Amino acid sequence: MTDPSRDPGDHKALKLSSEKHAHTLSGYPMLLLIPLAIIVGFYATGLIAMGNWAVGQPLFWSSILVGILTLKGFYFLQPNQAAAITLFGDYRGTDRTTGLRWRWPWMSRRKVSTRLHNVTSEKLKVNDLRGNPIEIASNVVWRVSDTAQALFDVDDYQKFIFVQIESAVRATGAKYPYDDIEHKETTLRGDAEVVSQELRHELQERVAIAGINIDECRLTHLAYAPEIAQAMLRRQQAEAVIAARQKLVMGAVSMVETALQMLSEKQVVELDDERRAAMVSNLMVVLCGERDVQPVVNAGTLYQ
């Protein structure tokens, strides 16, 4: 008996079904029984017409019964389609052989598509790792790998995976920040491949109980929620300006250092500390200024 206190997601606490091969027959040899039953029926009708009721009547009804039972046992399977066979509610196996198939008429069958399915989730509002509300949606490619688990371990495996997709997207979106200007963290926007793999792993664990295999997961929509979109845009712009300024200053300092070193090595001019400071100031203004610098000709000296 299953402990009700256990987590329903704990697969080990549940008695799972397992797919097995069903013992069914090819339908083409069974087609021969139809004309045979017809021939026997005509023969029985002739016997009845001649007055031989004792043989003709049982033979006539037997041919009709055989014909009906034979026709009721036929079914078709297309490529990437399976049929779960049950006998009075007892699972007897799954038939994956394509073409015309036949099973005993008192056995029930339920067809299951094993083709790839493509699902795009709705846009969900989720709080990322830093608590910022974001909108996120994903595309999932999935297929049924175990028909017994899909049919008998969950109530409706299609509805089940739709719910689990939403749950997995919410859980994955909350694990990472939306963006990181310093590129020190894994982010939803900057590391789409890593996030997609995490989402696939998260979703596969959730739907394994239903005999479903996740082939691919991709984020299809990612954006800040409308109520903070403008504020976050200004923040991103400010962070981008700061980052650009930092690189600009670092480059300017390197260029000034190189210029002073080359002037000293080639002995172009001898600079004392005050003249060196003035040159550094002028070069930094030229290199870091946002506007074009207007040159000023100094006809005197630095000290006049």
C-alpha positions, 0 to 999 in steps of 0.5 A: 500500500502506498504511503499517502504522506510520500511525495507524489513525485517520488517514482519509487513510491509508486508501482509503475506499469511497464510496456511489454510485447502483445501477442497479436497476429498479422491480419492478412492471413486472417482475411482468408477466413472471410471468403471461407466463411462465405463459402461455408455459409452458401454450402449450409444454405444449400443443405437447408434447401435440400432439407438437411436441417440437422447439418445445414442450420448449425453450419450456417450459424457457425459460418456467420459467427466466424465471419463476425468474430473475424471482422471484429478482430481487425485493426490498423496501425500506421507508422509510429503508432501503437495499440495497447491490448487489454483483456477485461481490464488486464494489460496484455501488451502493446503492439507496435507492428504496422499494417493490418493486424488481428487480435481476439475480438474480446480483447480491447485495444487503445491506440497511442501515437508515438510520433513527435509532438510539438507544444508551445507553452503560454507566456508565464509571469515568473519572478527570476532569481533576483525577484524581478517579474519576467515573462517566459514561454518555451517550446517542447518536443516530446513523444510517448516512449512507454505506452503502458505508463502513458495509459495506465499510470496517469489519468490523461498523459497529454493534459499531464505534460501540459501542466508539467511544462508550466511547472518546469518553466516556472521552476527553471525561470526562478533559478537564474537572473534575467541578465547580468551586465558583468557576465559573472552568472548564468542568465536566462538571456545570455545563456539560452543553451544552458537554460534550455538543457536545465529546462529539459532535465527538469521536465524529463524528471517530472514526466518520466512517470508518464512514459514520456521522453523529452527530445528538445526544449527551447525558450521562445519568449523572454522579457521583463514584465510590462510593469517594470520593463521601462525601469529595467531598460533605463537600468540596462542603459545606465549599466551599459554606459558605466561599462563603456566608460570603464573600458574607455578610461582603461584604454585611455590610461594605457594609451597615455602611459604608452605615449609618455614611455615612448617620448622618454625612451626616444628622448623627444622631450624632457618633462618634469612632473608638472609638465608630465601632469599637464600632458596627462590631463590633456591626453585624458581630455582628448581621449575620454571627451565625448565631443571633438576637442578644439586645439589651442596654440600656446605661444608662451610657456607652461609657467607664463 
